Structures are given as structure tokens and as C-alpha cells.
């Protein structure tokens, strides 16, 4: 009898130890997954510093504060709106595969706080793509109103279709980290908004296209490196788990595609223009990164090189076409990077996916589904952004006045300058003309890149 009791006691302790060990392992796995997702969310948040630097560096100095404020407010407003309504629209219970119907304010879903955080920084990323394309001539309050609609409705609807169990996901559409959901949606919004705004003063003179150079390319380059750094979290964080096999694979293809985008753009500009164009090559990195985003979880290392290389070449041609043929004035190349790159990256899944791509299965159906998804998102984003801007223009112009644009949005909208010029006004001239206070000084804020001359005394 004693032996039986001892046996049962030992067996129960062993069983309990096994259950505890299993629970501990599961708890550890859950903690690691959440830790990785939070690290990735922070990396994506830091990408907004990259966007701010790229947009500021690629535009004129007299608009620097305005661009910084737009990026800062985009992140802040986007986070709030996505929490209030966007998350529910995107991940709530689906109504006919079109829109989420619950989860607003995260009511009843407190266990999803980590997931909400990760998705909120994505929502803001989509909205800020518009910021660069409309730089230097859009009113700040009009841009903010568009950001509210983008993060609260337009982007979440696309996200629901693809990531929230909507009709495109059921159709078999694949966009692992957002070539279409984030980048193409933002780019289409940029196209429509630029169409409403028109070009910057002096950009087009009849058939002549005038180059308006950015004031600080090194700052833009810093922004590109920050974006590239954050992109590892953008893509690999979309696993939502610390998968020891998938995460390194995604980081590797992200690195290779971005790198090949740089090399391809540099070589192609050398071939086209007889010199390596710096601004295009910097954008080539971003094009390669956008291109790999949709298929980063199911593309081989070699496939990522091909996708990145084609992205770089497409970028150069797209920038030329958009600027010279379509005459959409995009100061930072956001439409080409995120729009053309997003379309290519999404379609590339149908070609290079190792599980269902045309080059591996000789089945064209996946490519067709990807094309349907791209077309659907373009139509939705075009209609919704157009309606939003149409309503806004009924209340007031969304573009600043001619005088304010010439003066620079830093002064007209914020009453200050990003750069201190007091000493320069007392001792230097630019372009052989003395700098004076008033509109003359404001007009010359764009001439910081000119070689100053010391006034003779």
C-alpha cells in the first residue's frame, strides 16, 4: 500500500513538473514574441525621423520647419486616430469583407495593446508618404485633415481587405509587410493631392522643366540610412513573432534588395546621364526596400537581388516620366518610390514567391490575384482621397497663397526660420545682392547653398 501511495505521489509530481515546464516554455515564447514585436514597433517609429530628414534635405531651407512639423504631427495624430477608430476598422469583425465593425478604442481587447502599437506606427507611415510629395505648398491644417481621414479610414479599410480577414485576403492576395497596404495607398493619396494642388511656383515654365534642388543632400542621406535601419523592423517585425528561421531570412532579403536598388540606380544613372546621380541613388535604396516589402517572407535571396535591381531601374524611369511627362511636381520622389515600387513589389510576389510564383510553379493565377489587389486599392484610394480633398476645397483653398509660398512656409505658417541668419544679414551678400530684412531676406532663404561673399568695408 505504501509503495502504491509513493508511486502515485512521484507520478503526480513528475506530471506537475512537466506541465509547469511546458507552461514556462510557452510563457517564455510569448514573452520573446512580444519583445521582438515591440522592438520592431520602435524601429518603425524611428523611421519617421528618416522621413523627416529625407523630406527636409530634398526640399528648400525656407520650408524646413513646416516639413518637420508635418512629420511630427502625422505620427502623433495618426497614433491617436488609429487607436480611436482605425484599429477597429482594420481588425474588427468583418462586415462583408469590407470593413471592421468593432474594436474601436480597443474596447474589450486589452490583450491586443502590443499589436495595436505595432499597427499604429504603420498607419502613420502610410500617411507621411503624402507629406513629401506635397511639400512646400500645402496648408498645414489641410494636410492634417487629410491625415485624419487617411489614418482613421482610408488606410484601415485597405488593411482590413488584406490583413484583417477582408475580401482580398480570402481571394489569396499576399502583401506580407505592406508594399500595397502601406506604400501604394500612401502614394496614390500623394498623386491625387498633388493633382489638386498643382506644381510649385517656378517648377514648370511652358514646356521647360526647372530643377528645384534640395538644400541639404547630406541630411537627406542620413534620412535614407535611418529609413533603411527601421525597415528591418518594418519587414521582419511583420512576422509578429521571434521566429528563429523567418526573421533572419526577412532581414537578409531586405538588406540585399535595398543594396541592389542602390547599385542598380547608380549604374543606370551613370549609363543614362553619364554620372551617378546622388538623389536618385539615395531613392534607389528606398525603391529596393519598398519592392521587397510585399514578398519578403517568401522570396529567395537571389530573388531579392532581382527585385531590388529592377526596382532601382524602374525608379529612375518613373521619376523622369512623372516629372517630365505627367508633370506631377513631387519634390522628394515619393510617388515613384512608394507608388511604382509598391506596384512592382506586389506583382513580384506573383513572380518570385517560392511557393506560388510564376517562375516556380508556372501558374499565373497568383500574379492575376496580385494585380486585382493593386487595382482595387488604387481605385479605393483615388476615390476616397479625391472626395476628402473635394470637401476640404469647398471650405477653403488647401494651397498656401503665392506670397506665402515665395516667402516660405516656415515664416508664413510658423513665424520662424530653421536656420539662424542674423550674422549673415550683417556681413554677407548672396548672388551679388545685399541681404536685407523683410521679404528680401525671406526670398533668399532658398539661396543658402550659394557661395557667400563678404561685404567690403
NORPE-V36221 format. One line per field, one symbol per residue. ss: DSSP state (h for helix, s for strand, l for the rest). A space follows every 50 residues. Layout:
ss = ???
//
This chain:
ss = lhhhhhhhhhhhhhhhhhhhhhhhhhhhhhhhhhhhhhhhhhhhhhhhhh hhhhhhhlllhhhhhhhhhhhhhhhhhhhhhhhhhhhhhhhllsslllss lllhhhlllhhhhhhhhhhhhhhhhhhhhhhhhllllslhhhhhhhhhhh hhhhhhhhhhhhhlllhhhhhlllllllhhhhhhhhhhhhhhhhhhhlll lllssllsslllllllhhhhhhhhhhhhhhhhhhhhhhhllllllhhhhh hhhhhhhhhhhhhhhhhhhhhhhllllhhhhhhhhhhhhhhhhlllllsl hhhhhhhhhhhhhhhhhhhhhhhhhhlllllllhhhhhhhhhhhhhhhhh hhsllllhhhhlllhhhhhhhhhhhhhhhhhhhhhhhhhhhhhhhlllsl lhhhhhhlhhhhhhlllllllhhhhhhsssllssllllhhhhhhhhhlll llsslll
//
